[in-house]
Amino acid sequence: MIFLSALNMLQFQFVCALRTIGLNVLKCSFSTDSGLFDEKGKLLGSASSPIQIWKDKDCIEVENYVLIHQMYLMILGCTVLLIVCCVHHQQSSTDIWHAVCAAVKSACSLANVAPENVVGLGFAATCSLVAVDADGSPVSVSWSGDARRNIIVWMDHRAVDQAERINARNSPVLQYCGGGVSPEMQAPKLLWVKENLQESWTMVCRWMDLSDWLAYRATGDDTRSLCTTVCKWTYLGHAHMEQWKESDSRDMEACGWDEVFWEEIGLGDLVEGNHAKIGRSVAFPGHPLGYGLTPIAAKELGLLPGIPVGTSLIDAHAGGVGVMESVPDAESKADISDEQAICHRMVLVCGTSTCHMAVSKNKLFIPGVWGPFWSAMVPEFWLTEGGQSATGALLDYIVENHAAAPLLANHAASQSISIYELLNRILLLMTHEQNVGFLSALTQDTHVLPDFHGNRYESHHIFIAKEIMLAI
């Protein structure tokens, strides 16, 4: 298997004669990207297509937290309540699939690649939650009841209360996700839907991670990825430590669901029917699914039926695979095996959020750090990860909501450049004016606590104040 890091995407393991090209599809937070690679990993062409996102405000009551923004105090008698406006982020699986098809066709056209040259297809996506009924039609996860809005986006923090209640039970399962689930994970979101949208809850036939849904939409195979299920669904992947070496272990029966945990948190109905709604079978990332691309999906994508489609990865983890498997020349010549080398690396994947990931041959329990996740990224290795919930999105938010934003936008437009290009020019000018040796030195007396939208570490605090401290 050849691992590729370009575009944070997955797998080019399907190689055949003639011109061999792998097609990789990455669904980011706000767009869908596709890339075509040759057998050496060279990017031949890429394209992007925007996707829609709905943002609805909801108010929740929070105690004992210092909050980011939009804070409101309600004084009722002697009681002070902190009311927070929580934004619900929703997307449409139909819209995303259309964007995927558009991006794939555009990439093939730009790279002048014929359908018969594409020999493999892989998906990577954000860990968003998709709801569909028995016919595969979307089911609303929105207060509006709009069926198009059938995806709770990964960054949606509506399930803070549910996450806290789940963590209060101290289930043994939680030791494999740093001691507690985050509202970005799927169990709290599922519980929120059951408690708040009962009609939708009864209609849903499949709850899926978005990358799994994309693979399912392309192949009709409902096999779930160990990457998504282990990292976001509390699935215990190490239940397969012996089973996976068997010759027929590509599609393994899902034996890693802890049914007691799901019963305890009030979601026992999800284990009915041999876990049909959340996954009856799992596979390692990259394993071929079903009979490949279905005729319907092939026509929509402009490709040939039967093309192998690999089991998916979460977007950041796809990038992690590429980085972990890319051995620098210095290390390749050193007296150390590849297995040892990758255990001495940490991957930092940046985008809307940030993920810090490291792997080891032995499981490491670190309070507050997600994991250890067995084979969630690199087969037979344990993954631990942390990060920040808002990174690129934080920069966008600060720039867009600053008082000078309209003026800045006008200046950028008048020069036909982006706001960020203009800001970078201003920073370069400041380095000359202040006579500092390098750009980052401008911040030597400014210290920022970056957990603007919560963190993925020790305290799992979702609501934590932004602070800017100036050195004296």
Buried (B, 14 or more C-beta within 10 A) or exposed (E): EBBBBBBBBBBBBBEEEEBBBBBBBBBBBBBBBBBBBBBEBEBBBBBBBEBBBBEBEEEBEBEEBEBBEEBEEEEEEEEEEBBBEBBBBBBBBBBBBBBBBBBBBBBBEEBEBEBEBBBBBBBBBBBBBBBBBEEEEBBBBBBEEBBBBBBBBBBBBBBBBBBBBBBEEEBEBBBBBBBBBBBBBBBBBBBBBBEBBEEBBEBBBBBBBBBBBBBBBBBBBBBBBBBBBBBBBBBBBBBBEEEBEEEEBBBBBBEBBBEEBBEBBBBEEBBEEEBBBBBBBBBBBBBBBBEBBBEEBBEBBBBBBEBBBBBBBBBBBBBBBBBBBBBEEEBEEEEEEEEEBBBEBEBEBBBBBBBBBBBBEEBEEBEBBBBBBBBBBBEEBBBBBBBBBBBBBBBBBEBEEEEEEEEBBEBBEEEEEEBEEBBEEEEEEEBEEEEEEEEEEEEEEEEEEBBBBBBBBEEBEBBBBBEEEEEE
